[in-house]
Amino acid sequence: MSRTPAEEISFALVQGGVRRVYCAASGMCGRMVENLQRCDTLHVVEMPTSEAAVSAALGEAMLTGRIAACCGGRYAMHAGL
C-alpha cells in the first residue's frame, strides 16, 4: 500500500534521525502537525510562534549534535518544514 505525502515526510524525518519536531501553534501547519503526531517515533512540540520553533530546533541541534526539525508558516497557505 502506498504512503501519503505526510507519511513519507514522517518516514524521511525518522530515517534522518529526527526525534522532535518543533511546530508553530498556528493554523498554517495544522494538517502537517496532525500527520506528524500520528508517527509513534516523532515527538511534536508545539511552540507559540514560528520563530520560537526555529530557535528551539536550533538549540536542540547545537546542544545535542543531532538533526532537529521545525514546522512553521509565515504567509497564508504557506507552511514550511
Short mmCIF file of the C-alpha atoms (twelve columns), coordinates in Angstrom:
data_MODEL
# 
_entry.id   MODEL 
# 
loop_
_atom_site.group_PDB 
_atom_site.id 
_atom_site.type_symbol 
_atom_site.label_atom_id 
_atom_site.label_alt_id 
_atom_site.label_comp_id 
_atom_site.label_asym_id 
_atom_site.label_seq_id 
_atom_site.Cartn_x 
_atom_site.Cartn_y 
_atom_site.Cartn_z 
_atom_site.pdbx_PDB_model_num 
ATOM 1  C CA . MET A 1  0.000  0.000  0.000  1 
ATOM 2  C CA . SER A 2  1.363  3.408  -0.882 1 
ATOM 3  C CA . ARG A 3  2.004  6.088  1.699  1 
ATOM 4  C CA . THR A 4  0.591  9.593  1.755  1 
ATOM 5  C CA . PRO A 5  2.963  12.567 1.357  1 
ATOM 6  C CA . ALA A 6  2.657  13.262 5.097  1 
ATOM 7  C CA . GLU A 7  3.647  9.680  5.886  1 
ATOM 8  C CA . GLU A 8  6.618  9.984  3.526  1 
ATOM 9  C CA . ILE A 9  7.733  13.146 5.340  1 
ATOM 10 C CA . SER A 10 7.428  11.432 8.719  1 
ATOM 11 C CA . PHE A 11 9.359  8.411  7.430  1 
ATOM 12 C CA . ALA A 12 12.128 10.614 5.997  1 
ATOM 13 C CA . LEU A 13 12.442 12.547 9.267  1 
ATOM 14 C CA . VAL A 14 12.722 9.348  11.304 1 
ATOM 15 C CA . GLN A 15 15.238 7.859  8.864  1 
ATOM 16 C CA . GLY A 16 17.257 11.072 9.152  1 
ATOM 17 C CA . GLY A 17 17.447 10.731 12.918 1 
ATOM 18 C CA . VAL A 18 14.945 13.412 13.928 1 
ATOM 19 C CA . ARG A 19 13.332 12.754 17.310 1 
ATOM 20 C CA . ARG A 20 11.416 16.020 17.833 1 
ATOM 21 C CA . VAL A 21 9.643  18.411 15.505 1 
ATOM 22 C CA . TYR A 22 9.013  21.897 16.896 1 
ATOM 23 C CA . CYS A 23 5.829  23.344 15.387 1 
ATOM 24 C CA . ALA A 24 4.289  26.782 15.481 1 
ATOM 25 C CA . ALA A 25 0.841  26.647 17.055 1 
ATOM 26 C CA . SER A 26 -0.873 28.241 14.079 1 
ATOM 27 C CA . GLY A 27 -3.441 27.086 11.584 1 
ATOM 28 C CA . MET A 28 -0.970 27.116 8.706  1 
ATOM 29 C CA . CYS A 29 0.694  23.858 9.743  1 
ATOM 30 C CA . GLY A 30 -2.359 22.199 11.242 1 
ATOM 31 C CA . ARG A 31 -2.671 19.280 8.833  1 
ATOM 32 C CA . MET A 32 1.055  18.632 8.747  1 
ATOM 33 C CA . VAL A 33 1.215  18.660 12.550 1 
ATOM 34 C CA . GLU A 34 -1.723 16.233 12.785 1 
ATOM 35 C CA . ASN A 35 0.050  13.819 10.477 1 
ATOM 36 C CA . LEU A 36 3.366  14.163 12.310 1 
ATOM 37 C CA . GLN A 37 1.620  13.433 15.618 1 
ATOM 38 C CA . ARG A 38 0.423  10.088 14.251 1 
ATOM 39 C CA . CYS A 39 4.022  8.900  13.948 1 
ATOM 40 C CA . ASP A 40 4.959  6.975  17.091 1 
ATOM 41 C CA . THR A 41 8.675  7.754  16.898 1 
ATOM 42 C CA . LEU A 42 8.372  11.544 16.472 1 
ATOM 43 C CA . HIS A 43 7.565  13.858 19.355 1 
ATOM 44 C CA . VAL A 44 5.762  17.025 18.248 1 
ATOM 45 C CA . VAL A 45 6.396  20.066 20.459 1 
ATOM 46 C CA . GLU A 46 4.026  22.989 19.884 1 
ATOM 47 C CA . MET A 47 5.581  26.435 20.162 1 
ATOM 48 C CA . PRO A 48 3.833  29.836 20.279 1 
ATOM 49 C CA . THR A 49 5.449  31.213 17.092 1 
ATOM 50 C CA . SER A 50 7.458  30.090 14.063 1 
ATOM 51 C CA . GLU A 51 10.462 31.977 15.409 1 
ATOM 52 C CA . ALA A 52 10.259 30.075 18.702 1 
ATOM 53 C CA . ALA A 53 10.077 26.774 16.799 1 
ATOM 54 C CA . VAL A 54 13.186 27.652 14.792 1 
ATOM 55 C CA . SER A 55 15.056 28.713 17.934 1 
ATOM 56 C CA . ALA A 56 14.104 25.516 19.768 1 
ATOM 57 C CA . ALA A 57 15.183 23.285 16.880 1 
ATOM 58 C CA . LEU A 58 18.449 25.206 16.506 1 
ATOM 59 C CA . GLY A 59 19.117 24.986 20.234 1 
ATOM 60 C CA . GLU A 60 18.475 21.247 20.294 1 
ATOM 61 C CA . ALA A 61 20.759 20.686 17.307 1 
ATOM 62 C CA . MET A 62 23.541 22.750 18.839 1 
ATOM 63 C CA . LEU A 63 23.298 21.103 22.268 1 
ATOM 64 C CA . THR A 64 22.924 17.504 21.125 1 
ATOM 65 C CA . GLY A 65 24.773 17.491 17.805 1 
ATOM 66 C CA . ARG A 66 21.771 15.749 16.234 1 
ATOM 67 C CA . ILE A 67 19.493 16.948 13.489 1 
ATOM 68 C CA . ALA A 68 16.285 18.690 14.597 1 
ATOM 69 C CA . ALA A 69 13.271 19.921 12.641 1 
ATOM 70 C CA . CYS A 70 10.753 22.730 12.859 1 
ATOM 71 C CA . CYS A 71 7.492  23.429 11.113 1 
ATOM 72 C CA . GLY A 72 6.047  26.877 10.700 1 
ATOM 73 C CA . GLY A 73 4.498  29.283 8.277  1 
ATOM 74 C CA . ARG A 74 4.880  32.929 7.585  1 
ATOM 75 C CA . TYR A 75 2.264  33.604 4.938  1 
ATOM 76 C CA . ALA A 76 -1.288 32.395 4.480  1 
ATOM 77 C CA . MET A 77 -1.464 28.976 2.825  1 
ATOM 78 C CA . HIS A 78 2.335  28.581 3.083  1 
ATOM 79 C CA . ALA A 79 3.796  26.083 5.539  1 
ATOM 80 C CA . GLY A 80 7.406  25.032 5.721  1 
ATOM 81 C CA . LEU A 81 9.213  22.137 7.319  1 
# 
